[in-house]
Amino acid sequence: QVQFVESGGGLVQPGGSLTLSCAVPANIFGEYRVNWYRTPPGQQREWIGGISRAGDPNYTGSLKGRATISTDNAKTTLYLQMSHVQSEDTGVYYCGISSLQSWGPGTQVTVSS
């Protein structure tokens, strides 16, 4: 079982920005794209985007332009930055690899004034 650990969630003002981090096991990027997902309240988990070791991120269409996925040089931390957040961005955010059915415990993001 691959272990991921997300952090950085909390309360964010509408129109603000957020940065989430995910601790990624060493060398996982050598074999897989690692992704960000979120589960809005009462909805199913949805894919936000992912990135490979080569650093070529891709995003779901609805968040393209507001979301940025990156890694640190050591490829052991995955980041998600989102700008101009709205209430619809509230949810539990996860990093992981769906083909392995492996995600972290998630971090809660609440967008509210």
Contacts in CASP RR format, 6 or more apart in sequence:
PFRMAT RR
TARGET T0000
AUTHOR 0000-0000-0000
METHOD contacts of the structure
MODEL  1
QVQFVESGGGLVQPGGSLTLSCAVPANIFGEYRVNWYRTPPGQQREWIGG
ISRAGDPNYTGSLKGRATISTDNAKTTLYLQMSHVQSEDTGVYYCGISSL
QSWGPGTQVTVSS
1 102 0 8 1.000
2 25 0 8 1.000
2 28 0 8 1.000
2 96 0 8 1.000
2 97 0 8 1.000
2 100 0 8 1.000
2 102 0 8 1.000
3 25 0 8 1.000
3 102 0 8 1.000
3 104 0 8 1.000
4 22 0 8 1.000
4 23 0 8 1.000
4 24 0 8 1.000
4 25 0 8 1.000
4 34 0 8 1.000
4 94 0 8 1.000
4 95 0 8 1.000
4 96 0 8 1.000
4 102 0 8 1.000
4 103 0 8 1.000
4 104 0 8 1.000
5 22 0 8 1.000
5 23 0 8 1.000
5 104 0 8 1.000
5 105 0 8 1.000
6 20 0 8 1.000
6 21 0 8 1.000
6 22 0 8 1.000
6 93 0 8 1.000
6 94 0 8 1.000
6 95 0 8 1.000
6 104 0 8 1.000
6 105 0 8 1.000
6 106 0 8 1.000
6 107 0 8 1.000
7 20 0 8 1.000
7 21 0 8 1.000
7 22 0 8 1.000
7 23 0 8 1.000
7 107 0 8 1.000
8 18 0 8 1.000
8 19 0 8 1.000
8 20 0 8 1.000
8 21 0 8 1.000
8 107 0 8 1.000
9 18 0 8 1.000
9 20 0 8 1.000
9 93 0 8 1.000
9 107 0 8 1.000
9 108 0 8 1.000
9 109 0 8 1.000
10 18 0 8 1.000
10 107 0 8 1.000
10 108 0 8 1.000
10 109 0 8 1.000
10 110 0 8 1.000
11 110 0 8 1.000
11 111 0 8 1.000
11 112 0 8 1.000
12 18 0 8 1.000
12 85 0 8 1.000
12 89 0 8 1.000
12 109 0 8 1.000
12 110 0 8 1.000
12 111 0 8 1.000
12 112 0 8 1.000
13 111 0 8 1.000
13 112 0 8 1.000
13 113 0 8 1.000
14 85 0 8 1.000
14 86 0 8 1.000
14 87 0 8 1.000
14 111 0 8 1.000
14 112 0 8 1.000
14 113 0 8 1.000
15 83 0 8 1.000
15 84 0 8 1.000
15 85 0 8 1.000
15 86 0 8 1.000
16 83 0 8 1.000
16 84 0 8 1.000
16 85 0 8 1.000
17 81 0 8 1.000
17 82 0 8 1.000
17 83 0 8 1.000
17 84 0 8 1.000
17 85 0 8 1.000
18 80 0 8 1.000
18 81 0 8 1.000
18 82 0 8 1.000
18 85 0 8 1.000
18 109 0 8 1.000
19 79 0 8 1.000
19 80 0 8 1.000
19 81 0 8 1.000
20 36 0 8 1.000
20 79 0 8 1.000
20 80 0 8 1.000
20 81 0 8 1.000
20 93 0 8 1.000
20 95 0 8 1.000
20 107 0 8 1.000
20 109 0 8 1.000
21 77 0 8 1.000
21 78 0 8 1.000
21 79 0 8 1.000
22 34 0 8 1.000
22 36 0 8 1.000
22 77 0 8 1.000
22 78 0 8 1.000
22 79 0 8 1.000
22 80 0 8 1.000
22 95 0 8 1.000
22 96 0 8 1.000
22 104 0 8 1.000
23 76 0 8 1.000
23 77 0 8 1.000
24 34 0 8 1.000
24 71 0 8 1.000
24 75 0 8 1.000
24 76 0 8 1.000
24 77 0 8 1.000
24 78 0 8 1.000
24 95 0 8 1.000
25 76 0 8 1.000
26 75 0 8 1.000
26 76 0 8 1.000
27 75 0 8 1.000
28 34 0 8 1.000
28 97 0 8 1.000
29 52 0 8 1.000
29 53 0 8 1.000
29 71 0 8 1.000
29 75 0 8 1.000
30 53 0 8 1.000
30 75 0 8 1.000
32 52 0 8 1.000
32 97 0 8 1.000
32 99 0 8 1.000
32 100 0 8 1.000
33 50 0 8 1.000
33 51 0 8 1.000
33 52 0 8 1.000
33 97 0 8 1.000
34 50 0 8 1.000
34 51 0 8 1.000
34 78 0 8 1.000
34 95 0 8 1.000
34 96 0 8 1.000
34 97 0 8 1.000
35 47 0 8 1.000
35 48 0 8 1.000
35 49 0 8 1.000
35 50 0 8 1.000
35 51 0 8 1.000
35 95 0 8 1.000
35 96 0 8 1.000
35 97 0 8 1.000
35 98 0 8 1.000
36 47 0 8 1.000
36 48 0 8 1.000
36 49 0 8 1.000
36 50 0 8 1.000
36 67 0 8 1.000
36 69 0 8 1.000
36 78 0 8 1.000
36 80 0 8 1.000
36 93 0 8 1.000
36 94 0 8 1.000
36 95 0 8 1.000
36 96 0 8 1.000
37 45 0 8 1.000
37 46 0 8 1.000
37 47 0 8 1.000
37 48 0 8 1.000
37 93 0 8 1.000
37 94 0 8 1.000
37 95 0 8 1.000
37 96 0 8 1.000
37 98 0 8 1.000
37 103 0 8 1.000
38 45 0 8 1.000
38 46 0 8 1.000
38 48 0 8 1.000
38 89 0 8 1.000
38 91 0 8 1.000
38 92 0 8 1.000
38 93 0 8 1.000
38 94 0 8 1.000
38 109 0 8 1.000
39 45 0 8 1.000
39 46 0 8 1.000
39 91 0 8 1.000
39 92 0 8 1.000
39 94 0 8 1.000
40 46 0 8 1.000
40 88 0 8 1.000
40 90 0 8 1.000
40 91 0 8 1.000
41 90 0 8 1.000
41 91 0 8 1.000
45 94 0 8 1.000
46 60 0 8 1.000
47 60 0 8 1.000
47 98 0 8 1.000
48 59 0 8 1.000
48 60 0 8 1.000
48 63 0 8 1.000
48 67 0 8 1.000
48 69 0 8 1.000
48 80 0 8 1.000
48 93 0 8 1.000
49 57 0 8 1.000
49 58 0 8 1.000
49 59 0 8 1.000
49 60 0 8 1.000
49 63 0 8 1.000
49 67 0 8 1.000
49 69 0 8 1.000
50 57 0 8 1.000
50 58 0 8 1.000
50 59 0 8 1.000
50 69 0 8 1.000
51 57 0 8 1.000
51 58 0 8 1.000
51 69 0 8 1.000
51 70 0 8 1.000
51 71 0 8 1.000
51 78 0 8 1.000
53 75 0 8 1.000
55 70 0 8 1.000
55 71 0 8 1.000
57 68 0 8 1.000
57 69 0 8 1.000
57 70 0 8 1.000
59 65 0 8 1.000
59 67 0 8 1.000
59 69 0 8 1.000
63 82 0 8 1.000
66 82 0 8 1.000
66 83 0 8 1.000
66 84 0 8 1.000
66 85 0 8 1.000
67 80 0 8 1.000
67 81 0 8 1.000
67 82 0 8 1.000
68 79 0 8 1.000
68 80 0 8 1.000
68 81 0 8 1.000
68 82 0 8 1.000
69 78 0 8 1.000
69 79 0 8 1.000
69 80 0 8 1.000
69 81 0 8 1.000
70 78 0 8 1.000
70 79 0 8 1.000
70 81 0 8 1.000
71 77 0 8 1.000
71 78 0 8 1.000
71 79 0 8 1.000
72 79 0 8 1.000
78 95 0 8 1.000
80 93 0 8 1.000
80 95 0 8 1.000
82 89 0 8 1.000
85 109 0 8 1.000
85 111 0 8 1.000
86 111 0 8 1.000
87 111 0 8 1.000
87 112 0 8 1.000
88 111 0 8 1.000
89 109 0 8 1.000
89 111 0 8 1.000
90 109 0 8 1.000
90 110 0 8 1.000
90 111 0 8 1.000
90 112 0 8 1.000
91 108 0 8 1.000
91 109 0 8 1.000
91 110 0 8 1.000
92 106 0 8 1.000
92 107 0 8 1.000
92 108 0 8 1.000
92 109 0 8 1.000
93 106 0 8 1.000
93 107 0 8 1.000
93 108 0 8 1.000
93 109 0 8 1.000
94 103 0 8 1.000
94 104 0 8 1.000
94 106 0 8 1.000
94 107 0 8 1.000
95 103 0 8 1.000
95 104 0 8 1.000
95 106 0 8 1.000
96 102 0 8 1.000
96 103 0 8 1.000
96 104 0 8 1.000
97 103 0 8 1.000
END
